[in-house]
Amino acid sequence: MPGQGPAVTASPTPAATAPGAPAPTTPAPTAPASTAPASTAPASTAPASTAPAAVEQNAVGAAELLAKVSSCKRISNGDYRTDEGASSSVPVCGLNGAVFWKADLDIDCDGQVTKACNVDTDPWFQGDTAFHTSDDRPLNAEELPYVVVPSRSSLWDFSGAGIKGGSVVAVVHEGKVVYAVVGDTGPAGIIGEASYATAEALGIDPDPRTGGAASGVTYILFEDSVVEPIESHGAAVTAGEARAQEFLRNN
């Protein structure tokens, strides 16, 4: 805000002196205000940090969320596999306002072509995602934390549980919580996949060839929640924190 000039005070008119009254006292001269210029030391020019917010600083902790998902009320019509060739062992479970599963984390690099996600870095790369950005582009797996849900089948239909593209997900692994969105669909019988950015934020190797986590990842999807725009991770964090608080209260 620009500085205002000094206030201007009008000179008072001297009052008349009655005969015989003592002469008015002349005030001592006032020293002029200092005219030394205010300090002009430049403000710090250190750049603001661009590092993503630490997931450990979420108000809702990993232990609080995991305590609510210690047992499973199955809502799927059977179990999913975590990989091709693996046995079926992962059910989808239901709670008030959310569904969840516990699985591995395979790396999804699909969507926009980036330095980390392309046909050279990922032999399974596909240049599209099931759900698109607000300007109708595939999602950016390198930058946006998102989760892959199994395609609709007789085993389980995610849409019937109030889950859709852009729904908020809390992904929990080794004491960390990352808020993501539902961003892609995968094979109908396989579960446990998330974007390059999700893995990186959780401290999991995000390399699509060799990375991922073999187990120990919990996915909590909040029903009837949508992040708009879907590509805004900040909006996902805000919505996720609110829904996580509600989840703790209701379960």
N, C-alpha and C positions, 0 to 999 in steps of 0.2 A: 504494500500500500504506500503511495507517495506520501512524504512527510508534509505536515501542514505548517504554514508560516507562523511566526509568533503572533499572539493576540495583540491588538493595538488598543491601548487605553487612552481615553481622551483626557487632556490636561484639565484639572479642576479649576474653577473660577474662584479667586481669593475672596473670603468673606470680609465685610466692612468691619473696622475696629471702632468700638464706642469710645467717646472722649474719656480720658482718665484711666482707661483700661490698659493693662500692661501690653506691650507690643507682643505680637505672636512670635513664638519661637520658630526660628528658621531651621528646618530639619537639615541634618548633616547630609552632604551629598552622597548619593548612592553610587557605589562602584559599578561600572558597567559590567554586564554579564559577560562571562568568558566567551570569546569568539573562536576559541580553539576548535578545529573541526573534530567531529565525532570520529571515533576509530573506524577506519575503512579497511580493516584487515579482511581479506577475502574469506568467505565461508569455505569449509572443507570441500574439496573437489573429488574426494574418494568416491568411486562409483558405488551405487547401491548394489547389494548382493542380489544375484540372479539365481542363486541356488534354490531348488524347490524346498518347501517347508518340510521339516523333519517329521516323518510320520509318527515318531514316538511322542510328539507333542499334542496329539489329538486329546481332546478332553475325555473321550471315552477310550479306555485302555483295552488292549488285547485280552487281558485276563478277564475283564468284566464281560466281554462278548462271549468268550469261550465258555465261561461258566453257564451261560444260557443255552448252549448247544451241546451239552455233555451227553444228552440222550436224544434218540431219534424217534419221532412219530412219522413213519413212512407215508409219503403221499404219491410216490411213483409206483407204477405197476410192476416193480421188479428192480433189479440193480443194473448199474452201468459199469462198463469197463473203463479203465484209465488209459489204456493203449490197445492198439491192435494186438490180438494174441493173448492179452491178459484175461484173467477170469473176471466174471461180473461180481463186483463186491461193493459198489458205491450206491446207496439209495439216496433219493431226494427226500428231505425231511421237512416237516411243516411246524411252524410256531405262529403265535399271534402276530400278524403283520409281516411275516417273512418266511422264506424258504431257505434251506441251506444244504450244503453237502461238504464232505471232507475228502479231498483227493490229492492228486499230484498237481503240478503246474507245467504244462507244455507251453512253449513259446509260440504265440501267433504274431507273425510279422506282416500279415495281409493288409491291403489297403493302399494308401499312397506310397509311391516309390520314394524312398529316402536313402540316405547314406548307409543306414544300418539295415534297412528292409528293402530288398530287391532280389532279382533272380540270381544274382551272384552270391549273395550272403545267405539266402534261404532257398534250398532246392524245392521246397513246397510252396513257394511264394505265389499268391494270387493278388491281382491288382484291384480287388474290390472287397467290400465288407457288406454284410447283410443290411446294415443300417448306415445312413449317410449323414454328413454334416448339414448344417442349416442352409448351405449353398449347394447341396446335392453332390458333394464329393465323397469318395470313400474316406474312412477314418484314417488317422495317422498313428500307426501302431508304435512308432518310435517315440512319439511325444505324448500320446493320450493313454492313460490307464483305462483299459476296458477288459471285459470278461467275455468269454465265448460260452454260449449256452447250447446244449444239444438241440438239434433240429426237432421239430414236432414229430411225435410218433405215438404208437399205442403204449409205449413205455411211460411217457410223460409229455404233456403239452404245456410248455412254459406260459403260454398266453392264458390258459385256463386258471393259472395261479396268480393272475394279476401282474405278470412280468412281461415287459415289452422292451423294444429298443430304447435306450436311454434310461432304463430303470437303474436305481442306485444300488451299488454292491459294496459291502465291506469285505475286503480280502485280508485275511489274518495269517501271519506266518512268523514264527520265532519272535514273538513279543511285539511285532509291528502291525499296524493297521494302515491299509491304503484304501481310500475311497475311489471307486471306479464306476463305470457305467456298463450296461449290457450293450456290446458293440458289434457282435458277430455271432453267427451260428455255426455249429460244427456237425460232425457225423451224428446220426440219430442214436447210436448206441455207446458213444464215448463221452466222457465228462472230464473236466480238469484242464482248462486252457485259458490263458490270458495274454494280453499284449506284452510286447517288448518293454514298454514303459512301466507296466504293472510289476513285472519281474524286477526291473532295475530299481524301482522305488522300494521294493521289499528286500533288497540286498541279494537277490537271486541272480545268477548268471543269465543275462538275457540273450545270449547267442542262440539263434534259431536252430543251429546244427547240433550244438553240444550242451546248451544251457538247460535251464528249468530246474524243478525240484521234484524228486521222486515221490515225495509224500509230505504230509504235515501242513497242507494248505487248506484253510477253511474259507468257504465262500458263503456269505450271508446276503441274500437278495431281498430288498425291501419291496413289498407288494404295493402296487398302485403309486409308484413314485416315478417321476420323469424329470430328467435334467434338461433344461433348455437354455442355450443350445447344447446339443449333445457333446460338442467338442470342447466345452468349457470345463476344464478340470476344477477351476475355482468354484464353479457352481456345484459340481459334484461333491466337493469337500463340504461346502456349506449345507447342502441338502443331506449329505450322508451323516454329518455330525448330528443334525436335528433328528433324523430318522433313527439313528443309533440310540440316542437318549430316549426316544419314544419306545423303542424296542426293549430297552432295559426296564422301563416302567411297566410295560404290558406283559412281561414274561417272568 
